[in-house]
Structure formats: structure tokens, C-alpha cells
Amino acid sequence: MSSSESAWDVVTGTWPGRVGVALITLLALLSVGVLLTMPLDFGRVWNDPSAWADLPKAVPPVWSAFLSGVKPSLQRELVLRATSSGPGYEVLESVLVVDSDLPPSHLVVKVSSVSFRSGPPAILVDVLRPDGIDVPIARITPPGPRPGESPPYVRYAERPYRFELSQGSEGISYLASELSLRYGAELKGTEPPPDLLFGRPDPVSGGLEVLRGTYLIRATVYRSSDDDSVGSISVVLGGSHYGLVGTDGVGRDLLLGLLYGFPVALGIGLFASVLVTSIGALLGVLSGYYRGKVETVIQRAADVVANVPLLPILIFLSFVLRPSILTIMALLVAFSWPGLAIVVRSMVLQIVPTPFVEASRAIGSSDLRVMFMHVLPQLGPYLLAQTVFFAPSAILAEAGLSFLGLGDPSIPTWGQILELGFRTGAVFTGYWWWVIPPGVLLAITGLAFASLAMGLEPLAAPKLRRV
């Protein structure tokens, strides 16, 4: 490298180096953005099923519907507003326009902050379809006063009450009968409730087609006292497709899990690779500089550890110990340093006899100064390349352990998302959005570090540099 040519110029002077720098920069920016915008304890939210209760389960991304020429139904929540009232009752309504090719995946009525002084109010929710059929879908009555409780009695203040339309609902049985009479079609009785509520029999296919038009969702609150109140009533309609990456079987937004995996993957790769490089370089320098018993002990220990099969021992120890990111990183570091220590020792053996090292020792420099001021700088480019090159190995090792069910269950990682997808049969049921995105991200991350390592090769081996 000439005096006018910097290390940056050398790395970005090759296409692998440019690709590696661009991808690593993108991954770093995404990781910083995630850390700034998402809670650090996102793993707690990810593992809480109630946080995802309103989202549809195992649905593909929205853009996939447009590729297939289908107009999807989108996730929405309608808040019912008061339209009329009278002595002892109040009516809340909202209008829903359905113009999609697919019905909603589910329907949930949510009621929050109910307050009353004597008897609890009764809440009746019904849907008036475009064809004139009025379908009662929910009858909700909060629990009455408890022994020792004084008025006003408050219910559903901390968490709203959720009523999900199901196959056994009385309104669904009534609707099935009405559809059979009105359209002269015999229904199987196994149709999903949202398909019945937002559909009508198709004489051509014999199934159900979406009934497009304007629906009126109405809730009538019957109060026993004028002081009774209901904080809010809303209706959640699950989308047939959701987000950019879809959802898993619990309803979790896979995009959020994949985004949170960026800082986790980079953290594992960088910390593990820095520790492995530091330990391997230190032991290699000590064994190559001091020789004798120090060399024998370090090199024999390296030989023993290097011949231990890494994957089986990682699986065994991860199973025995408490699965966590720190445990996985500690195991990776403990069994990954020998190869570097052996190579660094051979390089140090060539550096120690050089004139500038001998001159430094002749003027009385301490061994520590010689090693850190004269030996390690000669190894710097090679150690930097090894640090970058080991990072994807650590990331893939964590993903492999998570795929085997031995990862840290407290935080989402790409390997865990893959494992959950395979464990629940996503591959066999066609849930491709559950498997392909984390696999692609792992491949891109590995490509980023491998390209950067290739770009660093001219620094570690100047003979490879183009003239």
C-alpha cells in the first residue's frame, strides 16, 4: 500500500469490498434504527400472545395478494360512535364498506371501561348486511357487583373484554338458516363465521362469495341507570393478508421479529468475533514469543480444543445449560479460538527474529511493549480480516442452535422464527412467508461479512493487491 493509498481505498477498490461495505452499512443503520424505535424488552412483547390477539393468524403479506390478482381485505378496527339515545338505552354505530375479493379472517368485538351503579348494562351488537339480513353477533353483559365491592363498579378498565365471532355463535346459526332460505342454497355448516357474515352462496361454485356493499355495525347499550357508561366499543376485522411479511400462527407481525433480529444478529457476530480474535491472537502471540513451556501448554490446549467437534458439543452444552444469548456466545468463544492461535503463533515466529524487534529488545524494551508495539501491529490486517470473517460463522451458529430449539427463548431471532415455522409445519402448509424471509436475511448477512472479508484480503496479503 503506497503512502497515498489508505486502507479504505484498498478495501473499496474491489467489487467484493464495495458490496461488503454497502451491506454492512445498511445492516448497521437498520440495527441502530431498531434500537432507537423499538423497546429493548421487545422479547417480552413478542412472547405475549395477548399483544397479538387482534391480528390475523398465519396470513401472507399484502403485496402477495396483488401479485395473484386478488384484492385482499385489510386489517381494520372500527370504533362505534353514539348516534341516538333514549330512556335507558344508547345506540352506537359504524359503517363498513366491503369491496374486497376475500372476507375478513376474523371479527372481534372489544368493550372497555364499563361503569355502573346497580345492575350491569347489557350490550347487544348486530350487523345489518347489504341484502337486508340483520345478524345478531354478540350479547355482552359484564359481571355484576362482587361481595364487599362498593359502587361505582368498573369492569374492563385495564384490559378490554374481547368477544370473537365463532362457529358456535347463535347469530351464525341464524345467518346460515337465513342464507339457505333466501338464496336457496344448502350450506355445509362448516363455513368460517366471517365467510358467512360477509358472504352469500355462489350458485356457480357452490361455495360462498364475498357480498360487497355497505354494512352497518350497531351496538345497543341498555342501562339500568343514567349514570352507567361504556368507555368504548370497537369491532376488529382481521385482514386476509397483513403487513410486508405476514404473520405467524400466533398472529405476531413477522416484520417486527425480523427487524429486531438485525441488532441481535450483528451483536452476536461482532462480540463473538472480537472476543475470539482477541483470545486467539493473545495466546498465539504469547506462545510464539516466549516459546518453551508457554508454547507447549498453549499449543497442546489448542490442539485438544480444536479437535472437539463443535456442533455436537454446542448442542449438548446448550441443552444442559440455561439457553441464552450469553451462553451461546460464551460457548462459541470457548471453542473457536484454537485455529487462530495456531496460525498467529506461526506468524509471530517469523516476526520475532526481524531486525526492528531485535533492536527494540536490545535497547531494553519490555516484552509487553515489544509484543504490543512491534508484533501485534504486524498482525493487524490479518486479525481484522479474521474478525470480519468469523462474524457470519457466529451468526449462523446461533441460528443453527435456535433452529434446533436450543436458542434463547426470551428474544426473537431469525433462527427462532425459522424453527417455529418448521415446527408448526409451515413448509408443508405453504406458509412460505414464515420461512423464506429469515433464511434470506441470514444469507444476506453472511454474504455481507464474506464480501467485506474478501475486500480486506489485500490488506492482510499485500501480494493479492492489484498494481
Backbone hydrogen bonds, N-H to C=O, Kabsch-Sander energy under -0.5 kcal/mol:
donor,donor_aa,acceptor,acceptor_aa,energy
5,E,2,S,-1.3
6,S,4,S,-0.6
10,V,6,S,-1.8
11,V,7,A,-2.5
12,T,8,W,-2.7
13,G,10,V,-0.6
14,T,11,V,-1.0
18,R,14,T,-2.2
19,V,15,W,-2.7
20,G,16,P,-2.7
21,V,17,G,-2.6
22,A,18,R,-2.4
23,L,19,V,-2.6
24,I,20,G,-2.7
25,T,21,V,-2.3
26,L,22,A,-2.1
27,L,23,L,-2.8
28,A,24,I,-2.5
29,L,25,T,-2.5
30,L,26,L,-2.4
31,S,27,L,-2.2
32,V,28,A,-2.5
33,G,29,L,-2.5
34,V,30,L,-2.3
35,L,31,S,-2.3
36,L,32,V,-1.8
37,T,33,G,-1.6
38,M,34,V,-2.7
42,F,39,P,-1.3
44,R,41,D,-1.6
45,V,41,D,-0.9
46,W,42,F,-2.9
47,N,43,G,-1.8
48,D,45,V,-1.4
51,A,48,D,-1.4
52,W,49,P,-1.4
53,A,50,S,-1.0
55,L,52,W,-1.1
58,A,248,D,-3.0
62,V,243,G,-2.6
64,S,61,P,-0.7
65,A,61,P,-0.6
65,A,62,V,-1.3
66,F,62,V,-1.0
67,L,63,W,-1.4
68,S,64,S,-1.2
69,G,66,F,-0.8
70,V,65,A,-2.7
76,R,237,L,-2.0
78,L,235,V,-2.9
79,V,77,E,-0.5
80,L,78,L,-0.6
80,L,233,I,-2.6
81,R,93,E,-2.4
83,T,91,V,-2.9
84,S,91,V,-1.4
86,G,89,Y,-2.3
88,G,86,G,-0.6
89,Y,86,G,-1.7
90,E,221,V,-1.6
91,V,84,S,-3.2
92,L,219,A,-3.0
93,E,81,R,-3.1
94,S,217,I,-1.9
96,L,215,Y,-3.0
98,V,96,L,-0.6
98,V,213,G,-2.9
99,D,97,V,-0.6
101,D,71,K,-2.7
102,L,71,K,-0.9
105,S,238,G,-2.2
108,V,236,V,-2.3
109,V,163,F,-3.1
110,K,108,V,-0.5
110,K,234,S,-3.1
111,V,161,Y,-2.2
112,S,232,S,-2.1
113,S,156,Y,-2.4
114,V,155,R,-2.7
115,S,113,S,-0.5
115,S,229,S,-2.8
116,F,153,Y,-2.0
118,S,119,G,-0.5
122,A,222,Y,-2.0
123,I,140,I,-3.0
124,L,122,A,-0.5
124,L,220,T,-2.5
125,V,138,A,-2.6
126,D,218,R,-2.8
127,V,135,V,-2.7
128,L,216,L,-2.9
129,R,127,V,-0.7
129,R,133,I,-2.7
132,G,129,R,-1.9
135,V,127,V,-3.1
135,V,133,I,-0.7
137,I,125,V,-2.3
137,I,135,V,-0.5
138,A,125,V,-1.8
140,I,123,I,-3.0
149,E,146,R,-2.2
153,Y,116,F,-3.3
155,R,114,V,-3.0
161,Y,111,V,-3.2
163,F,109,V,-2.7
164,E,162,R,-0.5
165,L,107,L,-2.5
169,S,166,S,-1.5
173,S,169,S,-1.6
174,Y,170,E,-2.4
175,L,171,G,-2.4
176,A,172,I,-2.5
177,S,173,S,-1.7
178,E,174,Y,-2.3
179,L,175,L,-2.8
180,S,176,A,-1.9
181,L,177,S,-2.2
182,R,178,E,-2.9
183,Y,179,L,-2.4
184,G,180,S,-0.9
185,A,179,L,-0.5
187,L,185,A,-0.7
195,D,192,P,-0.6
196,L,192,P,-1.6
197,L,193,P,-2.8
198,F,194,P,-2.2
199,G,196,L,-1.1
200,R,209,E,-2.2
202,D,207,G,-3.3
206,G,202,D,-2.5
209,E,200,R,-2.8
211,L,198,F,-2.4
212,R,210,V,-1.0
213,G,98,V,-2.2
215,Y,96,L,-3.8
215,Y,213,G,-0.5
216,L,128,L,-2.1
217,I,94,S,-2.9
217,I,215,Y,-0.6
218,R,126,D,-2.8
218,R,216,L,-0.6
219,A,92,L,-3.2
220,T,124,L,-3.1
221,V,90,E,-3.1
221,V,219,A,-0.5
222,Y,122,A,-3.1
222,Y,220,T,-0.6
223,R,88,G,-2.1
223,R,221,V,-0.6
228,D,225,S,-1.4
229,S,115,S,-2.6
231,G,112,S,-0.9
231,G,113,S,-1.8
232,S,112,S,-1.4
234,S,110,K,-2.3
235,V,78,L,-2.6
236,V,108,V,-3.3
237,L,76,R,-3.0
237,L,235,V,-0.5
238,G,106,H,-2.5
238,G,236,V,-0.6
240,S,73,S,-1.9
241,H,73,S,-1.1
242,Y,60,P,-2.4
246,G,242,Y,-1.0
247,T,59,V,-2.1
248,D,252,R,-1.4
251,G,248,D,-1.1
254,L,246,G,-1.9
254,L,252,R,-0.8
255,L,246,G,-0.5
256,L,253,D,-0.8
257,G,253,D,-1.4
258,L,254,L,-2.6
259,L,255,L,-2.4
260,Y,256,L,-2.4
261,G,257,G,-1.1
262,F,258,L,-0.5
262,F,259,L,-1.5
264,V,260,Y,-1.1
265,A,261,G,-2.8
266,L,262,F,-2.6
267,G,263,P,-2.3
268,I,264,V,-2.4
269,G,265,A,-2.7
270,L,266,L,-2.8
271,F,267,G,-2.2
272,A,268,I,-2.1
273,S,269,G,-2.0
274,V,270,L,-2.5
275,L,271,F,-2.3
276,V,272,A,-2.6
277,T,273,S,-2.5
278,S,274,V,-2.4
279,I,275,L,-2.7
280,G,276,V,-2.8
281,A,277,T,-2.6
282,L,278,S,-2.4
283,L,279,I,-2.5
284,G,280,G,-2.1
285,V,281,A,-2.6
286,L,282,L,-2.4
287,S,283,L,-2.4
288,G,284,G,-2.1
289,Y,285,V,-2.1
290,Y,286,L,-2.3
291,R,287,S,-1.1
294,V,291,R,-0.8
295,E,291,R,-1.3
296,T,292,G,-2.2
297,V,293,K,-2.8
298,I,294,V,-2.2
299,Q,295,E,-2.7
300,R,296,T,-2.4
301,A,297,V,-2.1
302,A,298,I,-2.3
303,D,299,Q,-2.3
304,V,300,R,-2.2
305,V,301,A,-2.6
306,A,302,A,-2.6
307,N,303,D,-1.2
307,N,304,V,-0.5
308,V,305,V,-1.3
313,I,309,P,-1.6
314,L,310,L,-2.6
315,I,311,L,-2.5
316,F,312,P,-2.6
317,L,313,I,-2.7
318,S,314,L,-2.4
319,F,315,I,-1.6
320,V,316,F,-2.2
321,L,317,L,-3.1
328,I,324,S,-2.3
329,M,325,I,-2.6
330,A,326,L,-2.6
331,L,327,T,-2.3
332,L,328,I,-2.4
333,V,329,M,-2.5
334,A,330,A,-2.4
335,F,331,L,-1.4
336,S,333,V,-1.0
337,W,333,V,-0.7
341,A,337,W,-2.1
342,I,338,P,-2.3
343,V,339,G,-1.8
344,V,340,L,-2.9
345,R,341,A,-1.9
346,S,342,I,-1.5
347,M,343,V,-1.6
348,V,344,V,-2.6
349,L,345,R,-2.2
350,Q,346,S,-0.7
350,Q,347,M,-0.6
351,I,347,M,-1.3
352,V,348,V,-2.8
354,T,351,I,-1.7
357,V,354,T,-0.5
358,E,354,T,-2.2
359,A,355,P,-2.9
360,S,356,F,-1.8
361,R,357,V,-2.2
362,A,358,E,-2.1
363,I,359,A,-1.5
364,G,361,R,-1.3
365,S,360,S,-2.0
370,V,366,S,-2.4
371,M,367,D,-2.6
372,F,368,L,-2.2
373,M,369,R,-2.6
374,H,370,V,-1.9
375,V,370,V,-1.6
376,L,371,M,-2.9
378,Q,375,V,-0.8
379,L,375,V,-0.9
379,L,376,L,-1.0
380,G,376,L,-1.0
383,L,379,L,-2.7
384,L,380,G,-2.5
385,A,381,P,-2.1
386,Q,382,Y,-2.2
387,T,383,L,-2.3
388,V,384,L,-2.0
389,F,385,A,-2.4
390,F,386,Q,-2.1
391,A,387,T,-1.1
393,S,389,F,-0.5
394,A,390,F,-1.9
395,I,391,A,-2.2
396,L,392,P,-2.8
397,A,393,S,-2.1
398,E,394,A,-2.3
399,A,395,I,-2.2
400,G,396,L,-2.5
401,L,397,A,-2.3
402,S,398,E,-2.7
403,F,399,A,-2.4
404,L,400,G,-1.4
405,G,402,S,-1.6
406,L,401,L,-3.1
411,I,408,D,-0.9
417,I,413,T,-2.1
418,L,414,W,-2.0
419,E,415,G,-2.5
420,L,416,Q,-2.8
421,G,417,I,-2.0
422,F,418,L,-2.5
423,R,419,E,-2.8
424,T,420,L,-1.8
425,G,422,F,-1.2
426,A,421,G,-3.4
429,T,425,G,-1.8
430,G,426,A,-0.6
431,Y,426,A,-2.3
432,W,430,G,-2.0
434,W,431,Y,-1.5
435,V,432,W,-1.3
436,I,432,W,-2.8
439,G,435,V,-1.4
440,V,436,I,-2.8
441,L,437,P,-2.4
442,L,438,P,-2.1
443,A,439,G,-2.0
444,I,440,V,-2.7
445,T,441,L,-2.4
446,G,442,L,-2.3
447,L,443,A,-2.4
448,A,444,I,-2.4
449,F,445,T,-2.0
450,A,446,G,-2.4
451,S,447,L,-2.6
452,L,448,A,-2.0
453,A,449,F,-2.4
454,M,450,A,-2.1
455,G,451,S,-2.0
456,L,452,L,-1.4
457,E,453,A,-0.6
457,E,454,M,-0.6
459,L,456,L,-1.0
460,A,456,L,-1.8
461,A,457,E,-3.2
464,L,461,A,-2.5
465,R,462,P,-1.7
